[in-house]
Every structure is written in structure tokens, then in C-alpha cells.
Amino acid sequence: MELLIAVVSAAVAVLLWDRLPALSKLRNASSLRELTEELQKQRAKLQEQEARLRSMGDSLPDSFLYQYTVENDEPKFIYVSSGIECLCGISVDRVMLDSMLLLGQIDPSQRESYVEAQSISQRDLSDFSMDLHMLRANGEWRWLRVRSHPRKNENGSVVWDGIATDVTDRLLYEAEINRLAQAVEQNPTGILIVDTQGVVEYMNTACTLISGYQFSEVYSSKQTHREIISTEMTDAEYGAIQTQLQAGRMWRGVLRNRHKSGRIYWEALTISPIYDSEGRVASYLHLRQDVNEQKNAEADLALRSAELERANADLTRFADVSAHHLMEPTRRLISYSQQLRKQVASLPEACRDQEVTASLAYIEHDAGHLRTLVRDIQLYLSAGMPRGEVRMEDSDTILEMLQQRLAEKLALHHIHLEISPLPGVMLDRPRLIDLFALLLDNAIRHGQSGEVGVDSCIAVSGERDKGLSRFRIRDNGNGIPTEYLERVFEIFERLNVVNGEGGTGIGLSIARRIVESRHGRIWIENRPEGGAMVVFELPDEN
């Protein structure tokens, strides 16, 4: 308020000074009346200007004006504009009566520094400026930037004319920008920004570590955009990058580049256009990563994989040839043992010799087992590759054929086979026949009911599920010990071997190899009601 009074007084003084010559020449009341009217006009004009200034102070966005002094060591507001009500939640009348309603909102951690800064301003008549953390009446914390200019009035008291502005959003934005800047600077990915002319606008520390160049070096150097991307790329690679960027699209790839030291290294690079407010490309963002170790590891892995594939192919070929050559002697062994039995049958004395007949039985049994073993080895070796066209096969037809083939064996073991309508499956026909035959044979061997008076039963069912064919082969036998649910798929792992009977231990391994060659899954579950269930899934896509 005193600021406004001072302005008015000064204006009146100037006016009177200008009118002194006229006053000295006043000779009548008429001239005095004219001067009085003129003074009233000037006073009204000043009052109008004062009202306009007050209105402007009350209309400041996110701010309020104030005049502040200290009387008897107590703070006192001389004038406060109405913006304080919105910013601090205190009415003008209340703060004029008690200044501590406002000053009490200052964060306790800042109060000591606030008092010190206020004292320095009072002592030196220096400008006061401080960002104050204020707790509003509604419990919300806000930041006020307080700036004021001290002056002495006619009685020697110091008066501060100031403005307080809410800068909460600005400070939060600046803090966010600072956090983002730190994140970019500390990011392990190299970050480079260049304008459309190839001038480097920004480069973080990681980019310096990757390339060996400091920001000051590349900023002041004259380089083309191509050189900035890589000095070692081909024309075709650069053309592909330019095509993507000129179309406004991101480009991503791996390029060779040259370090400042001269060494060549591999770099994973992503380049994205940055647009201005008018939608035009203003600059390009480069994200760079040194992938030299990864590239070397990939090359080493590829070399080792190739060596492993060659070794595996040689081993598979060796095993296949060995199995093939073993099969013929096995057949001859079986044939000769059968001929020998016929000859023994014609000799009564030999027929009565139990050692001869037992030895002959062992030879026939072991020869048959060896033939089965060699056959399963051959199946195992060929299980990973198609033996015909991979297409959607009719599972029902194959199960019907296998049911007829196994009819005698099923009847011998008193097993009832139930087959529900089955879905088609994407697999070559020879391996699909082997897969179902192996799993049914396994169920016949190990899935017979051990309960007296309970018939053995094998049930086959399945369904389609979003491009996936799922099958279940369940029995009502004794199930499988939990610790063997995974082990039974290992090669030569056999259960329930009695007197040498129990299969070769390869059947389930063959089944798993067929299924997994098509990226499917196979597993065994023990059923709550008893028995085991083999489940396998085959997707349509390889």
C-alpha cells in the first residue's frame, strides 16, 4: 500500500512543481478554483491507476504480490494480492492480521536458511530470492519462488516489494528432465543424436567407451552421416539404411565399425528419426551396442555346432551301418537254431536230454531278443527324420489297422482295447504307425491289471486344440513309480523285467524322439483311479 501512496505523492509533487509559477501569479479565487479542480482530476486519475494496478496484481496467474516489513522484530504484511488465497489457501484479511499464517507454512528444514537470507537482505538492502517448500492449508506441499526488492521508507524501516510464484510443476518437470538426463548419461547403451546434416548434437559416455571418441572430437569434426553410422559398411548396407530412414521408419541391424584405436569391432545399431513440431525430420537418434564378444561367441558356437553335427552324422551313420550288419547274422542265428531244433526232434535220445533242449531254447530266445533290439536301434536312429511326406494323417485308420495287427496279442493277454474317435495329426505315416505301435506295445507289456477278476483295458482318445493334436493312451495297470515317470523315456531304461522279459528299453525313447522332432511333447501321468496314461501332443507347425 505504501508503494502506491509513494507513487501518488510523487505524482502530486511533480504536478505542484510544474504549477509553482502559476501559484505565484494567483490573483483571484477563480484561478485557485481552477487549480483545485485540476488537482482533483489528477488525484482521480492516480486512484484509477492504483485500482488498475491492484486489479493486475489480483489477476496474476499462479502468483501474488506483497509488501512486507518488520515492526518491533515482528514480520508484517502491508499489502497482499488476492492470489494468495488460491496458492496458499489463506484469505488476504487473515494474513494481513497474522503474517505467521503464511510464514508458518514454510518447511521446517528451510526456516533457518529463510531467516538468515531475510536478515542479509535487510542488512545489505540486497534482493531476496528463494524457493520455499510450503505446506498449504489443505495439506498439499507446493513450491513457491519468492523474490523481493528491499527499500527504506520515510521513517527508515525496510520494506520489501515482492512477488511469490508457484513453481511446483516447473521444478517437478526440471527434476524429471534431470533424472532422464542422468539415465541417458549413465545408460550402458551408446546414445548419439545427429541432425540431418550429420552434425553431432549429443553423445553419452557409453558411446565414447564404444567408439573411443569424445563428444568434443566428433562435434567439431566434419563427418558425413554415413561416416557417423559406420566407416566400414558397404554401399548396399548404407542404401538399405537410407531407404528406411527416408521413409520415416526405424532401421535396426549389426554393422562392422572402426574404433578410434583402429581396431574393427561389431556394433548393434538402431537408428530412429526424430520429428519437430511440424512433423519434419529434425535429427536422428542412434542407439549403439558393442556386440564384438557376442559375434565372436556366435562364430565359435557355429563352428562347434558344425563340428558336432558332423560328428553326430558320422556316429549315426556308424550306428546305422552297424545295426544293418548285425541284423543279418541275427536272422541266420534264428534260422540255424530253428533248423537245429528240427534235427534234434528227429533224435529221440537228444530229445530226452534236458540240457540240449534248454540250451536250444536259450539260443532261440536270445536270438529273437537280439533281432528285436537291433530293429529298435534302427527305429531309434531313424526316428528324428521323416520317412515320407509330413501331412495331416487319419489317426482312426492307423489305429484300426494296428488293432487288427495286435488282435492275437490282445486276446492272449485278455486285454480289451477301446478306441474313441481321434483327431488328425500332422506327421509322416510311417513314423505315426511306429509311434502308436510302440505306445500300445508298452501299454500291453506294463499296463495289465494286477487285480483278480478285473479285466485289463487300454483306452485311446484325443482331441484338437488350436492347431495341436493331443492323444491319451491309458491303462488300468499298477502305474509307474513317481521317480520313474521321466526316467522311462531314457534309452535302455526298463521296468518290471522278470526272467529276461520286459522289452528292449528303447520303445519310449523312440516315441519321445519322434514327438520332439516335430517340437511336440510327451509325458506319463499316474491316474488317480489306478493305471498310467501316456499323453503326447503334436503341433501342426514344425
Rosetta blueprint (number, residue, H / E / L):
1 M L
2 E H
3 L H
4 L H
5 I H
6 A H
7 V H
8 V H
9 S H
10 A H
11 A H
12 V H
13 A H
14 V H
15 L H
16 L H
17 W H
18 D H
19 R H
20 L H
21 P H
22 A H
23 L H
24 S H
25 K L
26 L L
27 R L
28 N L
29 A H
30 S H
31 S H
32 L H
33 R H
34 E H
35 L H
36 T H
37 E H
38 E H
39 L H
40 Q H
41 K H
42 Q H
43 R H
44 A H
45 K H
46 L H
47 Q H
48 E H
49 Q H
50 E H
51 A H
52 R H
53 L H
54 R H
55 S H
56 M H
57 G H
58 D H
59 S H
60 L L
61 P L
62 D L
63 S E
64 F E
65 L E
66 Y E
67 Q E
68 Y E
69 T E
70 V E
71 E E
72 N L
73 D L
74 E E
75 P E
76 K E
77 F E
78 I E
79 Y E
80 V E
81 S L
82 S L
83 G H
84 I H
85 E H
86 C H
87 L H
88 C H
89 G L
90 I L
91 S L
92 V H
93 D H
94 R H
95 V H
96 M H
97 L H
98 D L
99 S L
100 M H
101 L H
102 L H
103 L H
104 G L
105 Q L
106 I E
107 D L
108 P H
109 S H
110 Q H
111 R H
112 E H
113 S H
114 Y H
115 V H
116 E H
117 A H
118 Q H
119 S H
120 I H
121 S H
122 Q H
123 R H
124 D H
125 L L
126 S L
127 D L
128 F E
129 S E
130 M E
131 D E
132 L E
133 H E
134 M E
135 L E
136 R L
137 A L
138 N L
139 G L
140 E L
141 W E
142 R E
143 W E
144 L E
145 R E
146 V E
147 R E
148 S E
149 H E
150 P E
151 R E
152 K E
153 N L
154 E L
155 N L
156 G L
157 S L
158 V E
159 V E
160 W E
161 D E
162 G E
163 I E
164 A E
165 T E
166 D E
167 V L
168 T H
169 D H
170 R H
171 L H
172 L H
173 Y H
174 E H
175 A H
176 E H
177 I H
178 N H
179 R H
180 L H
181 A H
182 Q H
183 A H
184 V H
185 E H
186 Q H
187 N L
188 P L
189 T L
190 G E
191 I E
192 L E
193 I E
194 V E
195 D E
196 T L
197 Q L
198 G L
199 V L
200 V E
201 E E
202 Y E
203 M E
204 N L
205 T H
206 A H
207 C H
208 T H
209 L H
210 I H
211 S H
212 G L
213 Y L
214 Q L
215 F H
216 S H
217 E H
218 V H
219 Y H
220 S H
221 S L
222 K L
223 Q L
224 T L
225 H H
226 R H
227 E H
228 I H
229 I H
230 S L
231 T L
232 E L
233 M L
234 T L
235 D H
236 A H
237 E H
238 Y H
239 G H
240 A H
241 I H
242 Q H
243 T H
244 Q H
245 L H
246 Q H
247 A L
248 G L
249 R L
250 M L
251 W E
252 R E
253 G E
254 V E
255 L E
256 R E
257 N E
258 R E
259 H L
260 K L
261 S L
262 G L
263 R L
264 I E
265 Y E
266 W E
267 E E
268 A E
269 L E
270 T E
271 I E
272 S E
273 P E
274 I E
275 Y E
276 D L
277 S L
278 E L
279 G L
280 R L
281 V E
282 A E
283 S E
284 Y E
285 L E
286 H E
287 L E
288 R E
289 Q E
290 D E
291 V L
292 N H
293 E H
294 Q H
295 K H
296 N H
297 A H
298 E H
299 A H
300 D H
301 L H
302 A H
303 L H
304 R H
305 S H
306 A H
307 E H
308 L H
309 E H
310 R H
311 A H
312 N H
313 A H
314 D H
315 L H
316 T H
317 R H
318 F H
319 A H
320 D H
321 V H
322 S H
323 A H
324 H H
325 H H
326 L H
327 M H
328 E H
329 P H
330 T H
331 R H
332 R H
333 L H
334 I H
335 S H
336 Y H
337 S H
338 Q H
339 Q H
340 L H
341 R H
342 K H
343 Q H
344 V H
345 A H
346 S L
347 L L
348 P H
349 E H
350 A H
351 C H
352 R L
353 D L
354 Q H
355 E H
356 V H
357 T H
358 A H
359 S H
360 L H
361 A H
362 Y H
363 I H
364 E H
365 H H
366 D H
367 A H
368 G H
369 H H
370 L H
371 R H
372 T H
373 L H
374 V H
375 R H
376 D H
377 I H
378 Q H
379 L H
380 Y H
381 L H
382 S H
383 A L
384 G L
385 M L
386 P L
387 R L
388 G L
389 E L
390 V L
391 R E
392 M E
393 E E
394 D L
395 S H
396 D H
397 T H
398 I H
399 L H
400 E H
401 M H
402 L H
403 Q H
404 Q H
405 R H
406 L L
407 A H
408 E H
409 K H
410 L H
411 A H
412 L H
413 H L
414 H L
415 I E
416 H E
417 L E
418 E E
419 I E
420 S L
421 P L
422 L L
423 P L
424 G L
425 V E
426 M E
427 L E
428 D L
429 R H
430 P H
431 R H
432 L H
433 I H
434 D H
435 L H
436 F H
437 A H
438 L H
439 L H
440 L H
441 D H
442 N H
443 A H
444 I H
445 R H
446 H H
447 G L
448 Q L
449 S L
450 G L
451 E L
452 V L
453 G L
454 V L
455 D L
456 S E
457 C E
458 I E
459 A E
460 V E
461 S E
462 G E
463 E E
464 R E
465 D L
466 K L
467 G L
468 L E
469 S E
470 R E
471 F E
472 R E
473 I E
474 R E
475 D E
476 N L
477 G L
478 N L
479 G L
480 I L
481 P L
482 T H
483 E H
484 Y H
485 L L
486 E L
487 R H
488 V H
489 F H
490 E L
491 I L
492 F L
493 E L
494 R L
495 L L
496 N L
497 V L
498 V E
499 N L
500 G L
501 E E
502 G L
503 G L
504 T L
505 G L
506 I L
507 G H
508 L H
509 S H
510 I H
511 A H
512 R H
513 R H
514 I H
515 V H
516 E H
517 S H
518 R L
519 H L
520 G L
521 R E
522 I E
523 W E
524 I E
525 E E
526 N E
527 R L
528 P L
529 E L
530 G L
531 G L
532 A E
533 M E
534 V E
535 V E
536 F E
537 E E
538 L E
539 P E
540 D L
541 E L
542 N L
